[in-house]
């Protein structure tokens, strides 16, 4: 899975970050069925990418996850993927998101997209 992060912090690209992450077949198949919505920072006007956000749930031991926006897979807004904190690629993505202040607190929404009750 190719991820392009666009922000004010340059990790390995002028526009921010470009990384490859391993993903199971069901994830790549789902991604292939989604309509790209975002232009590539590396390819000018070509629309190749699907929007994604990084979330943090401080109540969980491994509370970092990514939401890829699209058709409902395991989340009402698309696909929620836990980020492996031992993976160098996940660590790079999480660090980039924190430095760019792009991490969303997961206080109001659970991993499956339903609203949590207090």
Protein Blocks (a to p, Z undefined) as FASTA:
>chain_A
ZZddddfbdfkbmklpacdddddfklmmmmmmpccfbdcfklojacfbdcddddddfkbm
blcccddedddfkbcklpaddddfkbmklmmmmmmmmmnopaccfklbcfkopacdZZ
